[in-house]
């Protein structure tokens, strides 16, 4: 535990900021929402939930989902978390402004839609990535799932 000592240069607790973190339980809740929707439509998808840094918290590969969507879902969530905006918006900007996604210096960045930041009280706490369905469906499902926490 970080302790405050007068004159130590460590800021007093009252000046520290509060950081929101996405819990495993909340990540599982998001997975469950998507799983239920996909099962109702007899679809299989890969679903990734990451923290604010893009590190994986929870993942699900549903029955009927191929292998490539596994890494793609993780990368979509990673991109959305790191940039605090949907992965598709990053891709749109990349195409419009003609800069390659490799300019970010990380090959995990992707411009495909389906990665959406999860925000609570206007603060990004993580992101969800969905892959394995048509891109428009990935986007819709991820957007609806991300809204579950912001609507609480």
C-alpha positions as CSV (number, residue, x, y, z in Angstrom):
1,X,0.0,0.0,0.0
2,X,1.3,3.4,-0.9
3,X,1.5,5.6,2.2
4,X,1.6,9.3,2.4
5,X,4.4,10.9,4.3
6,X,4.6,14.7,4.6
7,X,7.5,16.0,2.6
8,X,8.1,12.7,0.9
9,X,6.9,13.9,-2.5
10,X,4.1,11.4,-2.6
11,X,0.8,13.2,-3.1
12,X,-1.6,13.3,-0.3
13,X,-4.6,10.9,-0.8
14,X,-7.0,13.7,-1.3
15,X,-5.1,14.7,-4.5
16,X,-5.2,11.2,-6.0
17,X,-7.6,10.4,-8.8
18,X,-10.2,7.6,-8.7
19,X,-9.7,5.0,-11.4
20,X,-12.6,2.8,-12.5
21,X,-11.8,-0.8,-13.4
22,X,-13.9,-3.3,-15.3
23,X,-14.3,-6.4,-13.1
24,X,-14.3,-10.0,-14.3
25,X,-17.9,-10.3,-13.2
26,X,-18.9,-7.3,-15.4
27,X,-16.9,-8.8,-18.3
28,X,-18.7,-12.1,-17.9
29,X,-22.0,-10.2,-17.9
30,X,-21.1,-8.6,-21.2
31,X,-20.2,-12.0,-22.6
32,X,-23.5,-13.4,-21.4
33,X,-25.5,-10.7,-23.1
34,X,-23.8,-11.4,-26.4
35,X,-23.9,-15.1,-26.0
36,X,-27.7,-15.0,-25.4
37,X,-28.3,-12.8,-28.5
38,X,-26.1,-15.0,-30.7
39,X,-27.8,-18.2,-29.5
40,X,-31.2,-16.8,-30.1
41,X,-30.2,-16.2,-33.7
42,X,-28.3,-19.5,-34.1
43,X,-25.0,-17.6,-34.6
44,X,-21.5,-18.3,-33.4
45,X,-19.0,-15.5,-32.6
46,X,-15.8,-14.8,-30.8
47,X,-16.2,-12.3,-28.0
48,X,-13.4,-10.5,-26.2
49,X,-13.6,-8.1,-23.2
50,X,-10.5,-6.1,-22.3
51,X,-9.5,-3.6,-19.7
52,X,-8.5,0.1,-20.5
53,X,-5.0,-1.0,-21.6
54,X,-6.5,-3.6,-24.0
55,X,-5.4,-6.6,-21.9
56,X,-7.8,-9.5,-22.0
57,X,-10.2,-10.0,-19.1
58,X,-12.6,-12.5,-20.5
59,X,-13.1,-14.4,-23.8
60,X,-15.6,-16.7,-25.4
61,X,-15.5,-18.6,-28.7
62,X,-19.0,-19.9,-29.3
63,X,-19.9,-23.1,-31.2
64,X,-19.9,-22.5,-34.9
65,X,-17.3,-19.8,-34.8
66,X,-14.2,-20.3,-36.9
67,X,-10.6,-19.8,-35.9
68,X,-9.6,-16.5,-37.4
69,X,-12.3,-14.5,-35.5
70,X,-10.6,-15.5,-32.2
71,X,-7.6,-13.1,-32.7
72,X,-9.7,-10.6,-34.6
73,X,-12.2,-10.1,-31.7
74,X,-9.3,-9.6,-29.3
75,X,-7.6,-7.1,-31.6
76,X,-10.9,-5.2,-32.2
77,X,-11.4,-4.9,-28.4
78,X,-7.7,-3.9,-28.0
79,X,-8.0,-1.1,-30.6
80,X,-11.2,0.3,-29.1
81,X,-9.8,0.3,-25.6
82,X,-6.5,1.9,-26.5
83,X,-8.0,4.6,-28.7
84,X,-11.2,5.1,-26.6
85,X,-13.3,4.9,-29.8
86,X,-14.8,2.2,-32.0
87,X,-12.3,0.1,-34.0
88,X,-14.4,0.8,-37.1
89,X,-13.9,4.6,-36.6
90,X,-10.1,4.0,-36.5
91,X,-10.3,2.1,-39.8
92,X,-12.5,4.8,-41.3
93,X,-10.0,7.5,-40.3
94,X,-7.1,5.4,-41.6
95,X,-8.7,5.1,-45.0
96,X,-9.9,8.8,-45.2
97,X,-6.6,10.3,-44.0
98,X,-4.5,7.6,-45.8
99,X,-2.4,6.5,-42.9
100,X,-1.6,2.8,-42.3
101,X,-2.7,1.3,-39.0
102,X,1.0,0.3,-38.6
103,X,1.7,3.9,-37.8
104,X,0.4,3.1,-34.3
105,X,3.5,0.9,-33.8
106,X,1.4,-2.1,-32.8
107,X,0.3,-4.8,-35.2
108,X,-2.7,-5.6,-33.0
109,X,-4.5,-2.5,-34.2
110,X,-7.3,-3.2,-36.6
111,X,-9.8,-1.0,-38.6
112,X,-12.6,-3.5,-38.8
113,X,-15.8,-2.6,-37.0
114,X,-16.9,-4.6,-34.0
115,X,-14.6,-3.2,-31.3
116,X,-16.5,-0.8,-29.0
117,X,-15.3,1.0,-25.8
118,X,-17.2,0.3,-22.6
119,X,-17.9,3.6,-20.8
120,X,-19.3,4.2,-17.3
121,X,-20.1,7.8,-16.3
122,X,-18.2,9.0,-19.4
123,X,-15.0,7.1,-18.5
124,X,-13.7,4.3,-20.7
125,X,-13.3,1.2,-18.5
126,X,-12.5,-1.3,-21.2
127,X,-13.8,-2.5,-24.5
128,X,-15.6,-5.4,-26.1
129,X,-14.8,-7.0,-29.5
130,X,-17.0,-9.2,-31.5
131,X,-16.0,-11.2,-34.6
132,X,-17.2,-14.0,-36.7
133,X,-20.5,-12.5,-38.0
134,X,-21.0,-10.0,-40.8
135,X,-19.2,-6.8,-39.8
136,X,-22.5,-4.8,-39.4
137,X,-23.7,-7.5,-36.9
138,X,-20.4,-7.5,-35.0
139,X,-20.8,-3.7,-34.6
140,X,-24.4,-3.8,-33.5
141,X,-23.9,-6.6,-31.0
142,X,-20.8,-5.1,-29.5
143,X,-22.4,-1.6,-29.3
144,X,-25.5,-3.1,-27.5
145,X,-23.4,-5.1,-25.1
146,X,-21.1,-2.1,-24.2
147,X,-24.2,-0.1,-23.4
148,X,-25.2,-2.6,-20.7
149,X,-22.8,-1.1,-18.1
150,X,-23.4,2.5,-19.1
151,X,-27.1,2.0,-18.6
152,X,-26.8,0.8,-15.1
